Amino acid sequence: MISQAEKGKLFAALHEEPGAFVIPNAWDAGSARLLQHLGFQALATTSAGFAFTVGKPDGTGAVTRDEHLGNAKAIAEASSLPVSADLEGGFGDAPEDCAKTIRLAAETGIVGGSIEDATGRKDDPIYDFEAAVERVTAAAEAARALPFRFTLTARSENFLHDRPNLADTIMRLQAFQDAGADVLYAPGLKNPADIETVVREVDLPVNVLMGMKGIPLTVEDLSRLGVKRISVGGAFTRAALAAFLAAAREVQSKGTFTFTEQATPQSDLNAIFAAWPKN
């Protein structure tokens, strides 16, 4: 098995290669193995996807840090690929909370993770600038103290919380860069011009979120804009749940079972999982 230190080096190196790469978001061990089977080079977790699979809403604090880290551990152990975890807001307001989350996350076998500036509170959704920078600084210091290469992603969540202020978003990403982050991420950007501006105004690799409606951009398009990494958040999970709901609704409302025509054969899934190296 590849070591955590080796995975850390491989993951960091992906951000130095030409063009953009896709880091798909797995929500459990099985989806992680299927994504590796398809040939992806690295994986990310998804807070939304995991929350939905355990019957909880995302972004409300309903899923605990221990639950998220348990999910990250299951995904890291299921795959030989580097894994970066969605660590939400670091599970606490204080900078030390973010640092502690990085240290605990490192124990799960992952080699990267993200800290965002969203508070999880509807009445005050984004941390003040100074507090946000302090939190990334603490996370970066914790990451640098680890005995392996840990790639820290810093996220500015303005566009996901009805604050489409590009100037403030760029100011935050630039500050996160200076605070020690390795990758910068502003989920919710939809306009190619905005994406290109963010890439131009920072000096670190930029991650962009795809999988949202109304964004016809391709991997090639994003690569031309200078994007380095592309994730899909909970989109794969939502697509899987959409198929599940459509099948269940067909049975409930029509009494038919035509959904099975589109279902992956059990023999195919058995073959994929049976071929996996035994731990």
RASUL-V880683 format. One record per residue. N is the residue number from 1. RES is the residue in one small letter. SS is DSSP state (@ for helix, = for strand, . for the rest). PSI is psi in radians with two decimals (none if undefined). OMEGA is omega as a letter, one per 20 degrees, with the letter a starting at -180 (999 if undefined). Layout:
((N:RES:SS:PSI:OMEGA) (N:RES:SS:PSI:OMEGA))
This chain:
((1:m:.:2.49:r) (2:i:.:2.42:a) (3:s:.:2.86:r) (4:q:@:-0.68:r) (5:a:@:-0.70:r) (6:e:@:-0.71:r) (7:k:@:-0.68:r) (8:g:@:-0.73:r) (9:k:@:-0.72:r) (10:l:@:-0.73:a) (11:f:@:-0.79:r) (12:a:@:-0.68:a) (13:a:@:-0.53:r) (14:l:@:-0.54:a) (15:h:.:-0.08:a) (16:e:.:-0.10:a) (17:e:.:2.75:r) (18:p:.:2.60:r) (19:g:.:-3.07:a) (20:a:.:2.61:r) (21:f:=:2.66:a) (22:v:=:2.26:r) (23:i:.:1.67:a) (24:p:=:2.68:a) (25:n:=:1.99:r) (26:a:=:2.61:r) (27:w:.:-0.16:r) (28:d:.:-3.12:a) (29:a:@:-0.73:a) (30:g:@:-0.79:r) (31:s:@:-0.58:r) (32:a:@:-0.77:a) (33:r:@:-0.62:r) (34:l:@:-0.71:r) (35:l:@:-0.68:r) (36:q:@:-0.71:r) (37:h:@:-0.60:a) (38:l:.:-0.20:r) (39:g:.:0.19:r) (40:f:.:2.71:a) (41:q:.:-0.31:a) (42:a:=:2.85:a) (43:l:=:2.69:r) (44:a:=:2.72:r) (45:t:=:3.03:r) (46:t:.:2.11:r) (47:s:@:-0.71:a) (48:a:@:-0.85:a) (49:g:@:-0.76:r) (50:f:@:-0.76:r) (51:a:@:-0.78:a) (52:f:@:-0.62:a) (53:t:@:-0.26:r) (54:v:.:0.25:r) (55:g:.:0.56:a) (56:k:.:2.71:r) (57:p:.:2.72:r) (58:d:.:2.66:r) (59:g:.:0.26:a) (60:t:.:0.03:a) (61:g:.:0.15:a) (62:a:.:-0.46:r) (63:v:.:2.22:a) (64:t:.:2.89:r) (65:r:@:-0.76:r) (66:d:@:-0.69:r) (67:e:@:-0.78:r) (68:h:@:-0.76:a) (69:l:@:-0.57:r) (70:g:@:-0.70:r) (71:n:@:-0.76:r) (72:a:@:-0.71:r) (73:k:@:-0.76:r) (74:a:@:-0.72:r) (75:i:@:-0.76:r) (76:a:@:-0.66:a) (77:e:@:-0.41:a) (78:a:@:-0.31:a) (79:s:.:2.69:r) (80:s:.:0.10:r) (81:l:.:2.74:r) (82:p:=:2.48:a) (83:v:=:2.32:r) (84:s:=:2.32:a) (85:a:=:2.48:r) (86:d:=:1.81:a) (87:l:.:0.34:r) (88:e:.:-2.31:a) (89:g:.:0.34:r) (90:g:.:0.05:r) (91:f:.:0.84:r) (92:g:.:2.71:a) (93:d:.:-0.57:a) (94:a:.:2.60:r) (95:p:@:-0.65:a) (96:e:@:-0.52:r) (97:d:@:-0.74:r) (98:c:@:-0.75:r) (99:a:@:-0.76:r) (100:k:@:-0.70:r) (101:t:@:-0.70:r) (102:i:@:-0.78:a) (103:r:@:-0.75:r) (104:l:@:-0.68:r) (105:a:@:-0.64:r) (106:a:@:-0.47:a) (107:e:.:-0.20:a) (108:t:.:-0.23:a) (109:g:.:-0.06:r) (110:i:.:2.89:a) (111:v:.:0.26:r) (112:g:=:2.85:r) (113:g:=:2.83:a) (114:s:=:2.53:r) (115:i:=:2.26:a) (116:e:=:2.87:a) (117:d:.:0.31:r) (118:a:=:2.42:a) (119:t:.:-0.40:a) (120:g:.:0.12:a) (121:r:.:2.20:a) (122:k:.:-0.60:a) (123:d:.:-0.27:a) (124:d:.:1.30:a) (125:p:.:-0.36:a) (126:i:=:2.34:r) (127:y:.:2.56:r) (128:d:.:2.70:a) (129:f:@:-0.89:a) (130:e:@:-0.75:r) (131:a:@:-0.70:r) (132:a:@:-0.74:a) (133:v:@:-0.73:r) (134:e:@:-0.65:a) (135:r:@:-0.72:r) (136:v:@:-0.67:r) (137:t:@:-0.79:r) (138:a:@:-0.71:r) (139:a:@:-0.72:r) (140:a:@:-0.72:r) (141:e:@:-0.69:r) (142:a:@:-0.70:a) (143:a:@:-0.72:a) (144:r:@:-0.41:a) (145:a:.:-0.14:a) (146:l:.:2.71:a) (147:p:.:0.22:r) (148:f:.:2.94:a) (149:r:.:2.01:r) (150:f:.:2.14:a) (151:t:=:1.96:a) (152:l:=:2.20:r) (153:t:=:2.27:r) (154:a:=:2.28:a) (155:r:=:2.34:r) (156:s:.:2.07:a) (157:e:.:0.22:a) (158:n:@:-0.87:a) (159:f:@:-0.30:r) (160:l:@:-0.10:a) (161:h:@:0.67:r) (162:d:.:0.64:r) (163:r:.:1.21:a) (164:p:.:1.02:a) (165:n:.:1.69:a) (166:l:@:-0.68:a) (167:a:@:-0.78:r) (168:d:@:-0.68:r) (169:t:@:-0.80:r) (170:i:@:-0.72:r) (171:m:@:-0.73:r) (172:r:@:-0.77:a) (173:l:@:-0.70:r) (174:q:@:-0.69:r) (175:a:@:-0.66:r) (176:f:@:-0.64:r) (177:q:@:-0.85:r) (178:d:@:-0.44:a) (179:a:@:-0.16:r) (180:g:.:0.12:r) (181:a:.:2.78:r) (182:d:.:-0.52:a) (183:v:=:2.54:a) (184:l:=:2.54:a) (185:y:=:2.17:r) (186:a:.:1.43:a) (187:p:.:2.51:r) (188:g:.:-0.15:r) (189:l:.:2.27:a) (190:k:.:-0.46:a) (191:n:.:2.17:r) (192:p:@:-0.63:r) (193:a:@:-0.67:r) (194:d:@:-0.75:r) (195:i:@:-0.80:a) (196:e:@:-0.66:r) (197:t:@:-0.77:r) (198:v:@:-0.82:a) (199:v:@:-0.72:a) (200:r:@:-0.56:a) (201:e:@:-0.05:r) (202:v:.:2.91:a) (203:d:.:0.05:a) (204:l:.:2.86:r) (205:p:=:2.46:a) (206:v:=:2.29:r) (207:n:=:2.40:r) (208:v:=:2.46:r) (209:l:=:2.19:r) (210:m:.:3.10:a) (211:g:.:0.14:r) (212:m:.:2.62:a) (213:k:.:2.57:r) (214:g:.:0.30:r) (215:i:.:1.67:a) (216:p:.:0.39:a) (217:l:.:2.52:r) (218:t:.:3.00:r) (219:v:@:-0.72:r) (220:e:@:-0.74:r) (221:d:@:-0.83:a) (222:l:@:-0.63:r) (223:s:@:-0.73:r) (224:r:@:-0.53:r) (225:l:.:-0.15:r) (226:g:.:0.09:r) (227:v:.:2.47:r) (228:k:.:-0.66:a) (229:r:=:2.44:a) (230:i:=:2.16:r) (231:s:=:2.94:a) (232:v:.:0.09:r) (233:g:.:-2.30:a) (234:g:.:0.21:a) (235:a:@:-0.72:r) (236:f:@:-0.68:r) (237:t:@:-0.78:r) (238:r:@:-0.62:r) (239:a:@:-0.72:r) (240:a:@:-0.74:r) (241:l:@:-0.54:r) (242:a:@:-0.73:r) (243:a:@:-0.70:r) (244:f:@:-0.83:a) (245:l:@:-0.68:r) (246:a:@:-0.71:r) (247:a:@:-0.78:a) (248:a:@:-0.69:r) (249:r:@:-0.62:r) (250:e:@:-0.81:a) (251:v:@:-0.76:a) (252:q:@:-0.76:a) (253:s:@:-0.53:a) (254:k:@:-0.37:a) (255:g:.:0.34:r) (256:t:.:2.99:a) (257:f:.:0.61:a) (258:t:@:-0.28:r) (259:f:@:-0.42:a) (260:t:@:-0.34:r) (261:e:@:-0.49:a) (262:q:.:-0.11:a) (263:a:.:2.51:r) (264:t:.:2.27:a) (265:p:.:2.47:r) (266:q:@:-0.61:a) (267:s:@:-0.63:r) (268:d:@:-0.79:r) (269:l:@:-0.73:r) (270:n:@:-0.72:a) (271:a:@:-0.72:r) (272:i:@:-0.86:a) (273:f:@:-0.55:r) (274:a:@:-0.49:a) (275:a:.:-0.13:a) (276:w:.:2.39:r) (277:p:.:2.40:r) (278:k:.:2.37:r) (279:n:.:none:999))
